[in-house]
Amino acid sequence: MTREAHFDVNIKRRVFLTAVEPALAKKLTALARKQGVSTETLINVWLTEKVKEVA
């Protein structure tokens, strides 16, 4: 028997798609795998660092 469940969901994450050259994507994926993180995480960390440098 199942019971009715009530809960609030507040999803604020947004996804932005950006084209990346296939060869670059392959290299990024390999580097991320070596570091044990997802490609998305690696890219976000690197972009955050770069933005801080130029800000």
C-alpha positions as a printed NumPy array, in Angstrom:
array([[  0.   ,   0.   ,   0.   ],
       [  1.314,   3.445,  -0.881],
       [  0.577,   6.723,   0.843],
       [  0.142,  10.13 ,  -0.656],
       [  3.202,  12.339,  -0.201],
       [  3.392,  16.129,  -0.192],
       [  6.59 ,  18.071,  -0.662],
       [  7.814,  21.369,  -2.088],
       [ 10.276,  21.506,  -4.935],
       [ 12.285,  24.631,  -5.581],
       [ 14.527,  24.123,  -8.604],
       [ 16.562,  27.207,  -9.396],
       [ 19.336,  25.644, -11.456],
       [ 19.535,  26.82 , -15.033],
       [ 21.411,  25.132, -17.834],
       [ 23.145,  27.08 , -20.597],
       [ 24.269,  25.219, -23.678],
       [ 27.421,  26.362, -25.456],
       [ 28.971,  24.821, -28.541],
       [ 32.427,  23.31 , -27.992],
       [ 34.696,  21.99 , -30.719],
       [ 34.598,  18.161, -30.735],
       [ 38.367,  17.806, -30.27 ],
       [ 38.313,  20.197, -27.304],
       [ 35.338,  18.38 , -25.77 ],
       [ 37.225,  15.09 , -26.039],
       [ 40.281,  16.579, -24.294],
       [ 38.128,  18.124, -21.557],
       [ 36.387,  14.809, -20.946],
       [ 39.72 ,  13.005, -20.666],
       [ 41.124,  15.614, -18.256],
       [ 37.981,  15.504, -16.126],
       [ 38.119,  11.696, -15.988],
       [ 41.763,  11.856, -14.819],
       [ 40.741,  14.232, -12.032],
       [ 37.769,  12.099, -11.059],
       [ 35.16 ,  14.767, -11.766],
       [ 32.523,  15.289, -14.407],
       [ 33.323,  17.322, -17.491],
       [ 30.67 ,  19.823, -16.387],
       [ 32.35 ,  20.268, -12.996],
       [ 35.783,  20.731, -14.53 ],
       [ 34.529,  23.347, -16.983],
       [ 32.631,  25.24 , -14.279],
       [ 35.679,  25.305, -11.98 ],
       [ 37.975,  26.503, -14.76 ],
       [ 35.546,  29.162, -15.968],
       [ 35.012,  30.417, -12.419],
       [ 38.784,  30.714, -11.935],
       [ 39.2  ,  32.563, -15.241],
       [ 36.392,  35.006, -14.496],
       [ 37.956,  35.805, -11.106],
       [ 41.297,  36.487, -12.85 ],
       [ 39.867,  39.057, -15.23 ],
       [ 37.323,  40.614, -12.867]])
